[in-house]
Amino acid sequence: MNATTNHPSKQALGSGARRLVELMQRIGFGRIEQLRVSGGEPTFTPMPRVVREVRLGPEHAGDPVARSADFALKKAVVDLLAELRAIGDGAAVSIEVRHGLPHRLLVQEVANG
């Protein structure tokens, strides 16, 4: 059984999550900063800040990330979206992106008590 069989497809996502996946694909390597979360979904109002990492020199062998219309989501994307749903409302997050996939999530929230 394929490990991605149980993962939803890109087209099954809501518009905010689909937009986030497409943004990570475009970035390839870098960060998405100050992305707001509302109702467990990424929102793009206000627009997040994007910092792209551009690799230079002979070791750069960057194959472009596939940008097909639909595909099964990788586990890293499924895990990221689950974390955003758990956050709920009001937090700002930063996402480190490697190879077009989320690598690390930083959550900015107000400490309680």
Order of alpha helices (4+ residues) and beta strands (2+ residues): alpha-beta-beta-beta-alpha-beta-beta
